[in-house]
Amino acid sequence: MKYTDLGYLIQRTKNNSEMIMGVISAYLEQTPPLILAMKRGLQDKDWNTLHAAVHKMIPSFAIMGMSTDFENMAKKILEYARNQQQAEGLSELVAQLENVCTQACKELETEFNKFKETQS
């Protein structure tokens, strides 16, 4: 299963590989710290940290062509955090979202390298 689809980004940038690489590398830089913050927020029941981290992740889903299912998963986490609920299934959702974002990073690293090769 593929988690990302660069179709939208390619269309938006008119297939400008430099811009595409810029957006991908920003995602690769920003996502791992957000994953850590999300996990720490859950662990410490620090709802503000959890909310802030997940909130920052959501805009990149559409840009990276990630399924709206993942966005809905993230929005569910936001809802729990907003209500400061250690709800049933919250840690499961956080684990799933971590997995999705980790897989997305792997795919995007591969894509990034493909664009890089076509540039040299």
C-alpha positions as protocol buffer text, in pm:
chain_id: "A"
residue {
  index: 1
  type: MET
  ca { x: 0 y: 0 z: 0 }
}
residue {
  index: 2
  type: LYS
  ca { x: 124 y: 344 z: -91 }
}
residue {
  index: 3
  type: TYR
  ca { x: 61 y: 625 z: 159 }
}
residue {
  index: 4
  type: THR
  ca { x: 151 y: 921 z: -60 }
}
residue {
  index: 5
  type: ASP
  ca { x: 62 y: 1034 z: -410 }
}
residue {
  index: 6
  type: LEU
  ca { x: 259 y: 1325 z: -549 }
}
residue {
  index: 7
  type: GLY
  ca { x: 10 y: 1385 z: -832 }
}
residue {
  index: 8
  type: TYR
  ca { x: -134 y: 1692 z: -665 }
}
residue {
  index: 9
  type: LEU
  ca { x: 206 y: 1840 z: -581 }
}
residue {
  index: 10
  type: ILE
  ca { x: 337 y: 1775 z: -933 }
}
residue {
  index: 11
  type: GLN
  ca { x: 29 y: 1944 z: -1077 }
}
residue {
  index: 12
  type: ARG
  ca { x: 51 y: 2240 z: -838 }
}
residue {
  index: 13
  type: THR
  ca { x: 420 y: 2299 z: -912 }
}
residue {
  index: 14
  type: LYS
  ca { x: 378 y: 2227 z: -1284 }
}
residue {
  index: 15
  type: ASN
  ca { x: 627 y: 1944 z: -1232 }
}
residue {
  index: 16
  type: ASN
  ca { x: 902 y: 2176 z: -1109 }
}
residue {
  index: 17
  type: SER
  ca { x: 1137 y: 1923 z: -950 }
}
residue {
  index: 18
  type: GLU
  ca { x: 1321 y: 2185 z: -746 }
}
residue {
  index: 19
  type: MET
  ca { x: 996 y: 2301 z: -584 }
}
residue {
  index: 20
  type: ILE
  ca { x: 879 y: 1943 z: -534 }
}
residue {
  index: 21
  type: MET
  ca { x: 1208 y: 1853 z: -366 }
}
residue {
  index: 22
  type: GLY
  ca { x: 1176 y: 2160 z: -143 }
}
residue {
  index: 23
  type: VAL
  ca { x: 828 y: 2063 z: -28 }
}
residue {
  index: 24
  type: ILE
  ca { x: 932 y: 1700 z: 29 }
}
residue {
  index: 25
  type: SER
  ca { x: 1241 y: 1794 z: 227 }
}
residue {
  index: 26
  type: ALA
  ca { x: 1034 y: 2030 z: 444 }
}
residue {
  index: 27
  type: TYR
  ca { x: 796 y: 1742 z: 517 }
}
residue {
  index: 28
  type: LEU
  ca { x: 1085 y: 1509 z: 597 }
}
residue {
  index: 29
  type: GLU
  ca { x: 1233 y: 1766 z: 834 }
}
residue {
  index: 30
  type: GLN
  ca { x: 913 y: 1862 z: 1013 }
}
residue {
  index: 31
  type: THR
  ca { x: 737 y: 1529 z: 1048 }
}
residue {
  index: 32
  type: PRO
  ca { x: 968 y: 1324 z: 1276 }
}
residue {
  index: 33
  type: PRO
  ca { x: 975 y: 1592 z: 1552 }
}
residue {
  index: 34
  type: LEU
  ca { x: 595 y: 1622 z: 1525 }
}
residue {
  index: 35
  type: ILE
  ca { x: 560 y: 1245 z: 1566 }
}
residue {
  index: 36
  type: LEU
  ca { x: 777 y: 1262 z: 1879 }
}
residue {
  index: 37
  type: ALA
  ca { x: 577 y: 1553 z: 2018 }
}
residue {
  index: 38
  type: MET
  ca { x: 252 y: 1369 z: 1950 }
}
residue {
  index: 39
  type: LYS
  ca { x: 374 y: 1058 z: 2131 }
}
residue {
  index: 40
  type: ARG
  ca { x: 511 y: 1259 z: 2423 }
}
residue {
  index: 41
  type: GLY
  ca { x: 184 y: 1452 z: 2451 }
}
residue {
  index: 42
  type: LEU
  ca { x: -10 y: 1128 z: 2472 }
}
residue {
  index: 43
  type: GLN
  ca { x: 231 y: 974 z: 2721 }
}
residue {
  index: 44
  type: ASP
  ca { x: 229 y: 1277 z: 2952 }
}
residue {
  index: 45
  type: LYS
  ca { x: -141 y: 1348 z: 2897 }
}
residue {
  index: 46
  type: ASP
  ca { x: -21 y: 1687 z: 2781 }
}
residue {
  index: 47
  type: TRP
  ca { x: -321 y: 1764 z: 2566 }
}
residue {
  index: 48
  type: ASN
  ca { x: -189 y: 2097 z: 2434 }
}
residue {
  index: 49
  type: THR
  ca { x: 128 y: 1936 z: 2300 }
}
residue {
  index: 50
  type: LEU
  ca { x: -71 y: 1650 z: 2148 }
}
residue {
  index: 51
  type: HIS
  ca { x: -318 y: 1889 z: 1987 }
}
residue {
  index: 52
  type: ALA
  ca { x: -49 y: 2124 z: 1853 }
}
residue {
  index: 53
  type: ALA
  ca { x: 160 y: 1844 z: 1701 }
}
residue {
  index: 54
  type: VAL
  ca { x: -130 y: 1675 z: 1524 }
}
residue {
  index: 55
  type: HIS
  ca { x: -276 y: 2008 z: 1415 }
}
residue {
  index: 56
  type: LYS
  ca { x: 54 y: 2090 z: 1240 }
}
residue {
  index: 57
  type: MET
  ca { x: 59 y: 1754 z: 1061 }
}
residue {
  index: 58
  type: ILE
  ca { x: -281 y: 1783 z: 895 }
}
residue {
  index: 59
  type: PRO
  ca { x: -211 y: 2043 z: 620 }
}
residue {
  index: 60
  type: SER
  ca { x: 67 y: 1830 z: 472 }
}
residue {
  index: 61
  type: PHE
  ca { x: -163 y: 1531 z: 417 }
}
residue {
  index: 62
  type: ALA
  ca { x: -342 y: 1688 z: 121 }
}
residue {
  index: 63
  type: ILE
  ca { x: -19 y: 1823 z: -28 }
}
residue {
  index: 64
  type: MET
  ca { x: 143 y: 1479 z: -10 }
}
residue {
  index: 65
  type: GLY
  ca { x: -168 y: 1312 z: -153 }
}
residue {
  index: 66
  type: MET
  ca { x: -234 y: 1116 z: 164 }
}
residue {
  index: 67
  type: SER
  ca { x: -576 y: 960 z: 208 }
}
residue {
  index: 68
  type: THR
  ca { x: -852 y: 1157 z: 377 }
}
residue {
  index: 69
  type: ASP
  ca { x: -885 y: 854 z: 607 }
}
residue {
  index: 70
  type: PHE
  ca { x: -558 y: 959 z: 767 }
}
residue {
  index: 71
  type: GLU
  ca { x: -677 y: 1316 z: 796 }
}
residue {
  index: 72
  type: ASN
  ca { x: -994 y: 1196 z: 968 }
}
residue {
  index: 73
  type: MET
  ca { x: -783 y: 984 z: 1202 }
}
residue {
  index: 74
  type: ALA
  ca { x: -580 y: 1293 z: 1291 }
}
residue {
  index: 75
  type: LYS
  ca { x: -897 y: 1499 z: 1341 }
}
residue {
  index: 76
  type: LYS
  ca { x: -1029 y: 1235 z: 1580 }
}
residue {
  index: 77
  type: ILE
  ca { x: -709 y: 1269 z: 1785 }
}
residue {
  index: 78
  type: LEU
  ca { x: -757 y: 1648 z: 1787 }
}
residue {
  index: 79
  type: GLU
  ca { x: -1107 y: 1602 z: 1920 }
}
residue {
  index: 80
  type: TYR
  ca { x: -984 y: 1380 z: 2205 }
}
residue {
  index: 81
  type: ALA
  ca { x: -709 y: 1628 z: 2285 }
}
residue {
  index: 82
  type: ARG
  ca { x: -952 y: 1920 z: 2280 }
}
residue {
  index: 83
  type: ASN
  ca { x: -1179 y: 1739 z: 2526 }
}
residue {
  index: 84
  type: GLN
  ca { x: -871 y: 1630 z: 2724 }
}
residue {
  index: 85
  type: GLN
  ca { x: -985 y: 1273 z: 2709 }
}
residue {
  index: 86
  type: GLN
  ca { x: -768 y: 970 z: 2752 }
}
residue {
  index: 87
  type: ALA
  ca { x: -1033 y: 792 z: 2553 }
}
residue {
  index: 88
  type: GLU
  ca { x: -1047 y: 428 z: 2466 }
}
residue {
  index: 89
  type: GLY
  ca { x: -855 y: 377 z: 2143 }
}
residue {
  index: 90
  type: LEU
  ca { x: -662 y: 705 z: 2156 }
}
residue {
  index: 91
  type: SER
  ca { x: -321 y: 542 z: 2190 }
}
residue {
  index: 92
  type: GLU
  ca { x: -419 y: 307 z: 1906 }
}
residue {
  index: 93
  type: LEU
  ca { x: -500 y: 608 z: 1686 }
}
residue {
  index: 94
  type: VAL
  ca { x: -172 y: 777 z: 1774 }
}
residue {
  index: 95
  type: ALA
  ca { x: 19 y: 457 z: 1693 }
}
residue {
  index: 96
  type: GLN
  ca { x: -161 y: 428 z: 1358 }
}
residue {
  index: 97
  type: LEU
  ca { x: -92 y: 790 z: 1270 }
}
residue {
  index: 98
  type: GLU
  ca { x: 274 y: 746 z: 1366 }
}
residue {
  index: 99
  type: ASN
  ca { x: 294 y: 445 z: 1135 }
}
residue {
  index: 100
  type: VAL
  ca { x: 126 y: 632 z: 847 }
}
residue {
  index: 101
  type: CYS
  ca { x: 361 y: 931 z: 879 }
}
residue {
  index: 102
  type: THR
  ca { x: 669 y: 709 z: 915 }
}
residue {
  index: 103
  type: GLN
  ca { x: 575 y: 514 z: 600 }
}
residue {
  index: 104
  type: ALA
  ca { x: 503 y: 840 z: 418 }
}
residue {
  index: 105
  type: CYS
  ca { x: 852 y: 965 z: 509 }
}
residue {
  index: 106
  type: LYS
  ca { x: 1008 y: 647 z: 367 }
}
residue {
  index: 107
  type: GLU
  ca { x: 816 y: 681 z: 42 }
}
residue {
  index: 108
  type: LEU
  ca { x: 898 y: 1050 z: 13 }
}
residue {
  index: 109
  type: GLU
  ca { x: 1269 y: 987 z: 69 }
}
residue {
  index: 110
  type: THR
  ca { x: 1259 y: 747 z: -225 }
}
residue {
  index: 111
  type: GLU
  ca { x: 1070 y: 1000 z: -438 }
}
residue {
  index: 112
  type: PHE
  ca { x: 1310 y: 1277 z: -336 }
}
residue {
  index: 113
  type: ASN
  ca { x: 1606 y: 1069 z: -451 }
}
residue {
  index: 114
  type: LYS
  ca { x: 1435 y: 997 z: -784 }
}
residue {
  index: 115
  type: PHE
  ca { x: 1390 y: 1371 z: -845 }
}
residue {
  index: 116
  type: LYS
  ca { x: 1749 y: 1430 z: -741 }
}
residue {
  index: 117
  type: GLU
  ca { x: 1876 y: 1175 z: -993 }
}
residue {
  index: 118
  type: THR
  ca { x: 1684 y: 1335 z: -1278 }
}
residue {
  index: 119
  type: GLN
  ca { x: 1846 y: 1668 z: -1190 }
}
residue {
  index: 120
  type: SER
  ca { x: 2208 y: 1558 z: -1206 }
}
